[in-house]
Amino acid sequence: MRTLFHAAALFLAAGLAVAPAFAADGEQLYKFYCAQCHGLQGKGDGPNVVKDFPVDPRNFTRADEMNKLSDADIRNVILDGGPVANKSPMMPPWGKTLAKDEVDALVKHLRVLCKCKGKS
């Protein structure tokens, strides 16, 4: 019985040692953290945006506007909220909630929504 336990423990440890790291899923993160205001398609029309909503959330499908932003610009707003870019405080800071790889995945997903690369 003891040998079986050790064999199982070794098998589990070996499996964990070679387990692939899973990349953060930008689309799923976007749906959870962003879509309430920015909408599922990124058009700024999420269910939280009612007629008396104090600001218009950014429309991520507007390539002409999104191309003005570098990935670092987007990353900073995700991490520190709207005020870091002289935008609305309605955009909350996610820096204490999201890991670096999650923020990077969100930036990549926003680039998919805008079909643009942004400024260098």
N, CA, C and O atoms as CSV, one atom per row, in Angstrom:
chain,resi,resn,atom,element,x,y,z
A,1,MET,N,N,0.835,-1.190,0.000
A,1,MET,CA,C,0.000,0.000,0.000
A,1,MET,C,C,0.878,1.252,0.000
A,1,MET,O,O,0.607,2.219,-0.712
A,2,ARG,N,N,1.925,1.212,0.806
A,2,ARG,CA,C,2.820,2.356,0.900
A,2,ARG,C,C,3.523,2.604,-0.436
A,2,ARG,O,O,3.706,3.755,-0.833
A,3,THR,N,N,3.912,1.547,-1.121
A,3,THR,CA,C,4.561,1.664,-2.421
A,3,THR,C,C,3.606,2.256,-3.442
A,3,THR,O,O,4.007,3.064,-4.279
A,4,LEU,N,N,2.359,1.861,-3.374
A,4,LEU,CA,C,1.348,2.402,-4.288
A,4,LEU,C,C,1.177,3.906,-4.059
A,4,LEU,O,O,1.049,4.674,-5.014
A,5,PHE,N,N,1.177,4.321,-2.792
A,5,PHE,CA,C,1.059,5.738,-2.463
A,5,PHE,C,C,2.244,6.519,-3.023
A,5,PHE,O,O,2.064,7.584,-3.613
A,6,HIS,N,N,3.452,5.994,-2.839
A,6,HIS,CA,C,4.647,6.661,-3.347
A,6,HIS,C,C,4.638,6.739,-4.873
A,6,HIS,O,O,5.021,7.752,-5.459
A,7,ALA,N,N,4.198,5.662,-5.500
A,7,ALA,CA,C,4.131,5.648,-6.965
A,7,ALA,C,C,3.139,6.697,-7.456
A,7,ALA,O,O,3.408,7.406,-8.425
A,8,ALA,N,N,2.001,6.793,-6.792
A,8,ALA,CA,C,0.996,7.786,-7.172
A,8,ALA,C,C,1.528,9.203,-6.948
A,8,ALA,O,O,1.306,10.089,-7.774
A,9,ALA,N,N,2.224,9.414,-5.838
A,9,ALA,CA,C,2.788,10.732,-5.548
A,9,ALA,C,C,3.842,11.114,-6.582
A,9,ALA,O,O,3.884,12.262,-7.024
A,10,LEU,N,N,4.682,10.178,-6.969
A,10,LEU,CA,C,5.692,10.452,-8.000
A,10,LEU,C,C,5.044,10.761,-9.344
A,10,LEU,O,O,5.474,11.665,-10.060
A,11,PHE,N,N,4.011,10.003,-9.677
A,11,PHE,CA,C,3.299,10.228,-10.943
A,11,PHE,C,C,2.690,11.621,-10.961
A,11,PHE,O,O,2.794,12.335,-11.958
A,12,LEU,N,N,2.060,12.006,-9.871
A,12,LEU,CA,C,1.444,13.332,-9.768
A,12,LEU,C,C,2.503,14.424,-9.845
A,12,LEU,O,O,2.322,15.406,-10.564
A,13,ALA,N,N,3.590,14.269,-9.125
A,13,ALA,CA,C,4.657,15.271,-9.143
A,13,ALA,C,C,5.265,15.400,-10.535
A,13,ALA,O,O,5.540,16.511,-10.988
A,14,ALA,N,N,5.474,14.291,-11.209
A,14,ALA,CA,C,6.023,14.332,-12.565
A,14,ALA,C,C,5.055,15.026,-13.509
A,14,ALA,O,O,5.470,15.788,-14.382
A,15,GLY,N,N,3.780,14.766,-13.337
A,15,GLY,CA,C,2.772,15.408,-14.184
A,15,GLY,C,C,2.724,16.904,-13.969
A,15,GLY,O,O,2.561,17.661,-14.925
A,16,LEU,N,N,2.863,17.340,-12.740
A,16,LEU,CA,C,2.860,18.770,-12.450
A,16,LEU,C,C,4.113,19.446,-12.989
A,16,LEU,O,O,4.069,20.604,-13.407
A,17,ALA,N,N,5.215,18.732,-12.980
A,17,ALA,CA,C,6.474,19.320,-13.440
A,17,ALA,C,C,6.462,19.593,-14.936
A,17,ALA,O,O,7.129,20.517,-15.402
A,18,VAL,N,N,5.716,18.808,-15.687
A,18,VAL,CA,C,5.695,18.996,-17.136
A,18,VAL,C,C,4.377,19.565,-17.635
A,18,VAL,O,O,4.164,19.666,-18.843
A,19,ALA,N,N,3.495,19.936,-16.722
A,19,ALA,CA,C,2.207,20.494,-17.133
A,19,ALA,C,C,2.431,21.817,-17.856
A,19,ALA,O,O,3.193,22.659,-17.381
A,20,PRO,N,N,1.777,22.009,-18.998
A,20,PRO,CA,C,1.966,23.258,-19.726
A,20,PRO,C,C,1.335,24.428,-18.981
A,20,PRO,O,O,0.308,24.282,-18.317
A,21,ALA,N,N,1.955,25.564,-19.102
A,21,ALA,CA,C,1.382,26.774,-18.518
A,21,ALA,C,C,0.242,27.231,-19.431
A,21,ALA,O,O,0.396,27.269,-20.652
A,22,PHE,N,N,-0.876,27.570,-18.847
A,22,PHE,CA,C,-2.017,28.007,-19.634
A,22,PHE,C,C,-1.978,29.512,-19.781
A,22,PHE,O,O,-1.836,30.242,-18.800
A,23,ALA,N,N,-2.102,29.960,-20.988
A,23,ALA,CA,C,-2.111,31.400,-21.255
A,23,ALA,C,C,-3.457,31.970,-20.817
A,23,ALA,O,O,-4.486,31.299,-20.895
A,24,ALA,N,N,-3.433,33.196,-20.363
A,24,ALA,CA,C,-4.668,33.868,-19.981
A,24,ALA,C,C,-5.544,34.019,-21.224
A,24,ALA,O,O,-5.041,34.296,-22.313
A,25,ASP,N,N,-6.823,33.842,-21.061
A,25,ASP,CA,C,-7.776,33.932,-22.160
A,25,ASP,C,C,-8.357,35.343,-22.200
A,25,ASP,O,O,-9.240,35.686,-21.414
A,26,GLY,N,N,-7.847,36.157,-23.128
A,26,GLY,CA,C,-8.260,37.552,-23.216
A,26,GLY,C,C,-9.744,37.740,-23.457
A,26,GLY,O,O,-10.361,38.642,-22.891
A,27,GLU,N,N,-10.318,36.888,-24.295
A,27,GLU,CA,C,-11.745,37.023,-24.583
A,27,GLU,C,C,-12.585,36.754,-23.337
A,27,GLU,O,O,-13.532,37.488,-23.056
A,28,GLN,N,N,-12.245,35.714,-22.596
A,28,GLN,CA,C,-12.994,35.410,-21.370
A,28,GLN,C,C,-12.807,36.502,-20.314
A,28,GLN,O,O,-13.760,36.890,-19.637
A,29,LEU,N,N,-11.584,36.990,-20.180
A,29,LEU,CA,C,-11.344,38.094,-19.246
A,29,LEU,C,C,-12.141,39.324,-19.657
A,29,LEU,O,O,-12.736,39.994,-18.812
A,30,TYR,N,N,-12.153,39.620,-20.947
A,30,TYR,CA,C,-12.907,40.761,-21.456
A,30,TYR,C,C,-14.395,40.607,-21.111
A,30,TYR,O,O,-15.024,41.548,-20.627
A,31,LYS,N,N,-14.944,39.432,-21.360
A,31,LYS,CA,C,-16.366,39.205,-21.078
A,31,LYS,C,C,-16.676,39.419,-19.601
A,31,LYS,O,O,-17.731,39.950,-19.255
A,32,PHE,N,N,-15.757,39.005,-18.732
A,32,PHE,CA,C,-15.999,39.105,-17.294
A,32,PHE,C,C,-15.794,40.527,-16.768
A,32,PHE,O,O,-16.616,41.023,-15.998
A,33,TYR,N,N,-14.713,41.180,-17.174
A,33,TYR,CA,C,-14.356,42.469,-16.593
A,33,TYR,C,C,-14.790,43.683,-17.403
A,33,TYR,O,O,-14.977,44.757,-16.830
A,34,CYS,N,N,-14.955,43.551,-18.698
A,34,CYS,CA,C,-15.107,44.730,-19.553
A,34,CYS,C,C,-16.461,44.846,-20.253
A,34,CYS,O,O,-16.949,45.953,-20.482
A,35,ALA,N,N,-17.061,43.722,-20.589
A,35,ALA,CA,C,-18.249,43.734,-21.435
A,35,ALA,C,C,-19.449,44.426,-20.789
A,35,ALA,O,O,-20.349,44.872,-21.500
A,36,GLN,N,N,-19.483,44.525,-19.456
A,36,GLN,CA,C,-20.624,45.175,-18.815
A,36,GLN,C,C,-20.776,46.622,-19.278
A,36,GLN,O,O,-21.891,47.133,-19.385
A,37,CYS,N,N,-19.651,47.276,-19.553
A,37,CYS,CA,C,-19.708,48.658,-20.037
A,37,CYS,C,C,-19.375,48.754,-21.528
A,37,CYS,O,O,-20.032,49.493,-22.262
A,38,HIS,N,N,-18.378,48.024,-21.972
A,38,HIS,CA,C,-17.913,48.153,-23.352
A,38,HIS,C,C,-18.669,47.263,-24.335
A,38,HIS,O,O,-18.488,47.401,-25.545
A,39,GLY,N,N,-19.509,46.358,-23.846
A,39,GLY,CA,C,-20.299,45.485,-24.708
A,39,GLY,C,C,-19.510,44.269,-25.172
A,39,GLY,O,O,-18.281,44.301,-25.231
A,40,LEU,N,N,-20.221,43.204,-25.499
A,40,LEU,CA,C,-19.575,41.960,-25.928
A,40,LEU,C,C,-18.739,42.143,-27.181
A,40,LEU,O,O,-17.696,41.507,-27.328
A,41,GLN,N,N,-19.182,42.997,-28.077
A,41,GLN,CA,C,-18.449,43.227,-29.319
A,41,GLN,C,C,-17.492,44.414,-29.213
A,41,GLN,O,O,-16.779,44.721,-30.169
A,42,GLY,N,N,-17.471,45.088,-28.046
A,42,GLY,CA,C,-16.549,46.193,-27.828
A,42,GLY,C,C,-17.016,47.528,-28.351
A,42,GLY,O,O,-16.201,48.432,-28.543
A,43,LYS,N,N,-18.299,47.678,-28.586
A,43,LYS,CA,C,-18.821,48.909,-29.188
A,43,LYS,C,C,-19.223,49.979,-28.170
A,43,LYS,O,O,-19.765,51.017,-28.549
A,44,GLY,N,N,-18.964,49.736,-26.886
A,44,GLY,CA,C,-19.310,50.723,-25.863
A,44,GLY,C,C,-20.773,50.697,-25.481
A,44,GLY,O,O,-21.304,51.678,-24.960
A,45,ASP,N,N,-21.427,49.574,-25.740
A,45,ASP,CA,C,-22.873,49.482,-25.534
A,45,ASP,C,C,-23.249,48.345,-24.583
A,45,ASP,O,O,-24.228,47.637,-24.820
A,46,GLY,N,N,-22.485,48.171,-23.522
A,46,GLY,CA,C,-22.755,47.100,-22.566
A,46,GLY,C,C,-24.032,47.338,-21.782
A,46,GLY,O,O,-24.580,48.440,-21.802
A,47,PRO,N,N,-24.510,46.308,-21.091
A,47,PRO,CA,C,-25.779,46.416,-20.354
A,47,PRO,C,C,-25.762,47.437,-19.222
A,47,PRO,O,O,-26.828,47.891,-18.807
A,48,ASN,N,N,-24.601,47.813,-18.711
A,48,ASN,CA,C,-24.544,48.846,-17.665
A,48,ASN,C,C,-24.737,50.249,-18.226
A,48,ASN,O,O,-24.998,51.186,-17.471
A,49,VAL,N,N,-24.614,50.401,-19.524
A,49,VAL,CA,C,-24.691,51.723,-20.150
A,49,VAL,C,C,-26.154,52.037,-20.462
A,49,VAL,O,O,-26.715,51.598,-21.466
A,50,VAL,N,N,-26.738,52.809,-19.567
A,50,VAL,CA,C,-28.124,53.242,-19.730
A,50,VAL,C,C,-28.119,54.707,-20.163
A,50,VAL,O,O,-27.064,55.339,-20.209
A,51,LYS,N,N,-29.291,55.245,-20.477
A,51,LYS,CA,C,-29.344,56.599,-21.053
A,51,LYS,C,C,-28.733,57.672,-20.162
A,51,LYS,O,O,-28.236,58.677,-20.669
A,52,ASP,N,N,-28.760,57.479,-18.839
A,52,ASP,CA,C,-28.172,58.488,-17.956
A,52,ASP,C,C,-26.773,58.091,-17.466
A,52,ASP,O,O,-26.286,58.636,-16.475
A,53,PHE,N,N,-26.132,57.151,-18.153
A,53,PHE,CA,C,-24.756,56.773,-17.820
A,53,PHE,C,C,-23.886,58.004,-18.033
A,53,PHE,O,O,-24.022,58.667,-19.061
A,54,PRO,N,N,-22.996,58.334,-17.099
A,54,PRO,CA,C,-22.280,59.611,-17.155
A,54,PRO,C,C,-21.250,59.766,-18.277
A,54,PRO,O,O,-20.850,60.888,-18.586
A,55,VAL,N,N,-20.815,58.668,-18.889
A,55,VAL,CA,C,-19.825,58.745,-19.970
A,55,VAL,C,C,-20.176,57.719,-21.053
A,55,VAL,O,O,-20.963,56.799,-20.826
A,56,ASP,N,N,-19.587,57.895,-22.211
A,56,ASP,CA,C,-19.692,56.889,-23.259
A,56,ASP,C,C,-18.441,56.024,-23.190
A,56,ASP,O,O,-17.344,56.512,-23.461
A,57,PRO,N,N,-18.584,54.746,-22.833
A,57,PRO,CA,C,-17.404,53.885,-22.802
A,57,PRO,C,C,-16.757,53.810,-24.180
A,57,PRO,O,O,-17.437,53.911,-25.202
A,58,ARG,N,N,-15.453,53.635,-24.200
A,58,ARG,CA,C,-14.714,53.570,-25.464
A,58,ARG,C,C,-15.260,52.460,-26.346
A,58,ARG,O,O,-15.542,51.354,-25.885
A,59,ASN,N,N,-15.400,52.782,-27.623
A,59,ASN,CA,C,-15.790,51.823,-28.642
A,59,ASN,C,C,-14.494,51.221,-29.190
A,59,ASN,O,O,-13.773,51.875,-29.943
A,60,PHE,N,N,-14.205,49.987,-28.814
A,60,PHE,CA,C,-12.964,49.344,-29.207
A,60,PHE,C,C,-12.943,48.924,-30.676
A,60,PHE,O,O,-11.895,48.532,-31.188
A,61,THR,N,N,-14.072,48.999,-31.350
A,61,THR,CA,C,-14.105,48.628,-32.771
A,61,THR,C,C,-13.715,49.786,-33.678
A,61,THR,O,O,-13.596,49.609,-34.891
A,62,ARG,N,N,-13.517,50.961,-33.109
A,62,ARG,CA,C,-13.122,52.145,-33.884
A,62,ARG,C,C,-11.615,52.139,-34.090
A,62,ARG,O,O,-10.869,52.682,-33.276
A,63,ALA,N,N,-11.170,51.523,-35.181
A,63,ALA,CA,C,-9.732,51.408,-35.456
A,63,ALA,C,C,-9.067,52.771,-35.545
A,63,ALA,O,O,-7.916,52.920,-35.135
A,64,ASP,N,N,-9.778,53.780,-36.079
A,64,ASP,CA,C,-9.174,55.106,-36.198
A,64,ASP,C,C,-8.811,55.674,-34.832
A,64,ASP,O,O,-7.803,56.369,-34.706
A,65,GLU,N,N,-9.609,55.394,-33.813
A,65,GLU,CA,C,-9.324,55.865,-32.456
A,65,GLU,C,C,-8.331,54.947,-31.744
A,65,GLU,O,O,-7.422,55.419,-31.061
A,66,MET,N,N,-8.505,53.648,-31.905
A,66,MET,CA,C,-7.633,52.697,-31.218
A,66,MET,C,C,-6.208,52.722,-31.767
A,66,MET,O,O,-5.263,52.399,-31.048
A,67,ASN,N,N,-6.049,53.099,-33.023
A,67,ASN,CA,C,-4.710,53.195,-33.605
A,67,ASN,C,C,-3.898,54.336,-33.007
A,67,ASN,O,O,-2.673,54.358,-33.135
A,68,LYS,N,N,-4.562,55.280,-32.359
A,68,LYS,CA,C,-3.867,56.387,-31.701
A,68,LYS,C,C,-3.211,55.950,-30.395
A,68,LYS,O,O,-2.391,56.676,-29.831
A,69,LEU,N,N,-3.571,54.770,-29.922
A,69,LEU,CA,C,-3.091,54.273,-28.632
A,69,LEU,C,C,-2.043,53.185,-28.833
A,69,LEU,O,O,-2.194,52.312,-29.688
A,70,SER,N,N,-0.994,53.248,-28.048
A,70,SER,CA,C,-0.022,52.150,-28.031
A,70,SER,C,C,-0.552,51.071,-27.088
A,70,SER,O,O,-1.480,51.304,-26.314
A,71,ASP,N,N,0.048,49.901,-27.168
A,71,ASP,CA,C,-0.320,48.846,-26.222
A,71,ASP,C,C,-0.037,49.300,-24.793
A,71,ASP,O,O,-0.786,48.966,-23.876
A,72,ALA,N,N,1.041,50.061,-24.601
A,72,ALA,CA,C,1.372,50.574,-23.263
A,72,ALA,C,C,0.290,51.530,-22.764
A,72,ALA,O,O,-0.035,51.527,-21.576
A,73,ASP,N,N,-0.269,52.348,-23.657
A,73,ASP,CA,C,-1.360,53.256,-23.268
A,73,ASP,C,C,-2.551,52.455,-22.748
A,73,ASP,O,O,-3.117,52.767,-21.701
A,74,ILE,N,N,-2.917,51.424,-23.496
A,74,ILE,CA,C,-4.060,50.583,-23.111
A,74,ILE,C,C,-3.763,49.876,-21.799
A,74,ILE,O,O,-4.605,49.836,-20.902
A,75,ARG,N,N,-2.576,49.324,-21.690
A,75,ARG,CA,C,-2.164,48.608,-20.477
A,75,ARG,C,C,-2.264,49.542,-19.257
A,75,ARG,O,O,-2.749,49.136,-18.201
A,76,ASN,N,N,-1.810,50.773,-19.407
A,76,ASN,CA,C,-1.853,51.726,-18.289
A,76,ASN,C,C,-3.275,52.012,-17.837
A,76,ASN,O,O,-3.536,52.109,-16.638
A,77,VAL,N,N,-4.195,52.147,-18.783
A,77,VAL,CA,C,-5.590,52.407,-18.409
A,77,VAL,C,C,-6.200,51.187,-17.730
A,77,VAL,O,O,-6.954,51.327,-16.767
A,78,ILE,N,N,-5.882,49.998,-18.220
A,78,ILE,CA,C,-6.388,48.787,-17.563
A,78,ILE,C,C,-5.855,48.719,-16.132
A,78,ILE,O,O,-6.607,48.445,-15.197
A,79,LEU,N,N,-4.578,48.965,-15.968
A,79,LEU,CA,C,-3.955,48.856,-14.645
A,79,LEU,C,C,-4.394,49.947,-13.677
A,79,LEU,O,O,-4.697,49.670,-12.516
A,80,ASP,N,N,-4.427,51.201,-14.162
A,80,ASP,CA,C,-4.614,52.349,-13.268
A,80,ASP,C,C,-5.931,53.092,-13.430
A,80,ASP,O,O,-6.181,54.054,-12.704
A,81,GLY,N,N,-6.779,52.671,-14.364
A,81,GLY,CA,C,-8.084,53.292,-14.534
A,81,GLY,C,C,-8.066,54.498,-15.455
A,81,GLY,O,O,-7.006,54.956,-15.883
A,82,GLY,N,N,-9.246,55.001,-15.753
A,82,GLY,CA,C,-9.408,56.109,-16.687
A,82,GLY,C,C,-8.642,57.370,-16.354
A,82,GLY,O,O,-8.074,57.977,-17.262
A,83,PRO,N,N,-8.592,57.804,-15.087
A,83,PRO,CA,C,-7.912,59.055,-14.763
A,83,PRO,C,C,-6.442,59.107,-15.173
A,83,PRO,O,O,-5.913,60.197,-15.388
A,84,VAL,N,N,-5.764,57.961,-15.288
A,84,VAL,CA,C,-4.358,57.961,-15.682
A,84,VAL,C,C,-4.177,58.520,-17.096
A,84,VAL,O,O,-3.099,58.996,-17.452
A,85,ALA,N,N,-5.252,58.455,-17.898
A,85,ALA,CA,C,-5.203,58.961,-19.274
A,85,ALA,C,C,-6.143,60.154,-19.446
A,85,ALA,O,O,-6.596,60.443,-20.554
A,86,ASN,N,N,-6.431,60.844,-18.340
A,86,ASN,CA,C,-7.368,61.971,-18.367
A,86,ASN,C,C,-8.735,61.556,-18.903
A,86,ASN,O,O,-9.403,62.316,-19.605
A,87,LYS,N,N,-9.130,60.343,-18.559
A,87,LYS,CA,C,-10.444,59.820,-18.928
A,87,LYS,C,C,-11.269,59.644,-17.663
A,87,LYS,O,O,-10.809,59.943,-16.561
A,88,SER,N,N,-12.470,59.164,-17.829
A,88,SER,CA,C,-13.423,59.063,-16.731
A,88,SER,C,C,-12.986,58.107,-15.618
A,88,SER,O,O,-12.406,57.054,-15.883
A,89,PRO,N,N,-13.272,58.489,-14.369
A,89,PRO,CA,C,-13.042,57.578,-13.254
A,89,PRO,C,C,-14.027,56.403,-13.251
A,89,PRO,O,O,-13.912,55.493,-12.430
A,90,MET,N,N,-14.988,56.429,-14.169
A,90,MET,CA,C,-15.898,55.287,-14.299
A,90,MET,C,C,-15.135,54.054,-14.779
A,90,MET,O,O,-15.570,52.925,-14.555
A,91,MET,N,N,-13.994,54.273,-15.441
A,91,MET,CA,C,-13.132,53.164,-15.837
A,91,MET,C,C,-12.266,52.832,-14.635
A,91,MET,O,O,-11.354,53.588,-14.298
A,92,PRO,N,N,-12.547,51.686,-13.974
A,92,PRO,CA,C,-11.827,51.368,-12.739
A,92,PRO,C,C,-10.414,50.848,-13.001
A,92,PRO,O,O,-10.123,50.348,-14.088
A,93,PRO,N,N,-9.546,50.966,-12.008
A,93,PRO,CA,C,-8.219,50.369,-12.116
A,93,PRO,C,C,-8.301,48.871,-11.798
A,93,PRO,O,O,-8.935,48.471,-10.822
A,94,TRP,N,N,-7.664,48.063,-12.620
A,94,TRP,CA,C,-7.671,46.616,-12.417
A,94,TRP,C,C,-6.295,46.100,-12.004
A,94,TRP,O,O,-6.091,44.887,-11.954
A,95,GLY,N,N,-5.360,46.976,-11.711
A,95,GLY,CA,C,-3.991,46.583,-11.409
A,95,GLY,C,C,-3.835,45.688,-10.192
A,95,GLY,O,O,-2.881,44.914,-10.121
A,96,LYS,N,N,-4.737,45.774,-9.247
A,96,LYS,CA,C,-4.646,44.920,-8.059
A,96,LYS,C,C,-5.491,43.661,-8.210
A,96,LYS,O,O,-5.524,42.814,-7.318
A,97,THR,N,N,-6.167,43.546,-9.335
A,97,THR,CA,C,-7.046,42.403,-9.581
A,97,THR,C,C,-6.463,41.450,-10.615
A,97,THR,O,O,-6.540,40.231,-10.465
A,98,LEU,N,N,-5.880,42.018,-11.664
A,98,LEU,CA,C,-5.402,41.219,-12.784
A,98,LEU,C,C,-3.890,41.035,-12.755
A,98,LEU,O,O,-3.145,41.947,-12.395
A,99,ALA,N,N,-3.456,39.852,-13.137
A,99,ALA,CA,C,-2.023,39.560,-13.263
A,99,ALA,C,C,-1.506,40.142,-14.579
A,99,ALA,O,O,-2.287,40.459,-15.476
A,100,LYS,N,N,-0.194,40.277,-14.686
A,100,LYS,CA,C,0.425,40.844,-15.892
A,100,LYS,C,C,0.010,40.094,-17.149
A,100,LYS,O,O,-0.307,40.724,-18.158
A,101,ASP,N,N,0.003,38.761,-17.114
A,101,ASP,CA,C,-0.366,37.993,-18.306
A,101,ASP,C,C,-1.836,38.196,-18.662
A,101,ASP,O,O,-2.200,38.125,-19.836
A,102,GLU,N,N,-2.682,38.449,-17.669
A,102,GLU,CA,C,-4.090,38.717,-17.945
A,102,GLU,C,C,-4.254,40.081,-18.616
A,102,GLU,O,O,-5.040,40.224,-19.553
A,103,VAL,N,N,-3.521,41.074,-18.141
A,103,VAL,CA,C,-3.574,42.403,-18.761
A,103,VAL,C,C,-3.069,42.315,-20.197
A,103,VAL,O,O,-3.672,42.890,-21.104
A,104,ASP,N,N,-1.977,41.606,-20.403
A,104,ASP,CA,C,-1.438,41.428,-21.762
A,104,ASP,C,C,-2.459,40.737,-22.666
A,104,ASP,O,O,-2.604,41.099,-23.834
A,105,ALA,N,N,-3.161,39.746,-22.128
A,105,ALA,CA,C,-4.182,39.041,-22.910
A,105,ALA,C,C,-5.339,39.978,-23.249
A,105,ALA,O,O,-5.897,39.898,-24.344
A,106,LEU,N,N,-5.702,40.859,-22.327
A,106,LEU,CA,C,-6.767,41.835,-22.606
A,106,LEU,C,C,-6.338,42.800,-23.704
A,106,LEU,O,O,-7.124,43.102,-24.603
A,107,VAL,N,N,-5.111,43.282,-23.644
A,107,VAL,CA,C,-4.612,44.188,-24.680
A,107,VAL,C,C,-4.677,43.502,-26.037
A,107,VAL,O,O,-5.116,44.110,-27.013
A,108,LYS,N,N,-4.251,42.259,-26.113
A,108,LYS,CA,C,-4.304,41.514,-27.378
A,108,LYS,C,C,-5.739,41.360,-27.864
A,108,LYS,O,O,-6.016,41.478,-29.058
A,109,HIS,N,N,-6.649,41.097,-26.930
A,109,HIS,CA,C,-8.056,40.949,-27.337
A,109,HIS,C,C,-8.621,42.279,-27.847
A,109,HIS,O,O,-9.387,42.296,-28.810
A,110,LEU,N,N,-8.254,43.372,-27.216
A,110,LEU,CA,C,-8.732,44.676,-27.697
A,110,LEU,C,C,-8.212,44.945,-29.107
A,110,LEU,O,O,-8.917,45.546,-29.918
A,111,ARG,N,N,-7.010,44.517,-29.404
A,111,ARG,CA,C,-6.464,44.671,-30.757
A,111,ARG,C,C,-7.234,43.806,-31.756
A,111,ARG,O,O,-7.357,44.173,-32.925
A,112,VAL,N,N,-7.741,42.688,-31.314
A,112,VAL,CA,C,-8.597,41.858,-32.176
A,112,VAL,C,C,-9.902,42.607,-32.451
A,112,VAL,O,O,-10.380,42.637,-33.585
A,113,LEU,N,N,-10.468,43.205,-31.415
A,113,LEU,CA,C,-11.742,43.922,-31.582
A,113,LEU,C,C,-11.591,45.108,-32.541
A,113,LEU,O,O,-12.483,45.366,-33.349
A,114,CYS,N,N,-10.490,45.814,-32.456
A,114,CYS,CA,C,-10.316,46.998,-33.315
A,114,CYS,C,C,-9.728,46.629,-34.682
A,114,CYS,O,O,-9.755,47.435,-35.612
A,115,LYS,N,N,-9.205,45.421,-34.797
A,115,LYS,CA,C,-8.545,45.000,-36.037
A,115,LYS,C,C,-7.454,45.993,-36.401
A,115,LYS,O,O,-7.320,46.408,-37.552
A,116,CYS,N,N,-6.670,46.364,-35.377
A,116,CYS,CA,C,-5.609,47.334,-35.573
A,116,CYS,C,C,-4.421,47.019,-34.677
A,116,CYS,O,O,-4.535,46.229,-33.739
A,117,LYS,N,N,-3.293,47.631,-34.964
A,117,LYS,CA,C,-2.077,47.386,-34.184
A,117,LYS,C,C,-1.749,48.500,-33.222
A,117,LYS,O,O,-1.031,48.265,-32.250
A,118,GLY,N,N,-2.241,49.698,-33.448
A,118,GLY,CA,C,-1.929,50.824,-32.589
A,118,GLY,C,C,-0.579,51.431,-32.903
A,118,GLY,O,O,0.189,50.905,-33.709
A,119,LYS,N,N,-0.307,52.542,-32.255
A,119,LYS,CA,C,0.976,53.203,-32.508
A,119,LYS,C,C,2.088,52.495,-31.771
A,119,LYS,O,O,1.870,51.858,-30.740
A,120,SER,N,N,3.280,52.617,-32.312
A,120,SER,CA,C,4.450,51.945,-31.708
A,120,SER,C,C,4.954,52.718,-30.519
A,120,SER,O,O,5.927,52.310,-29.885
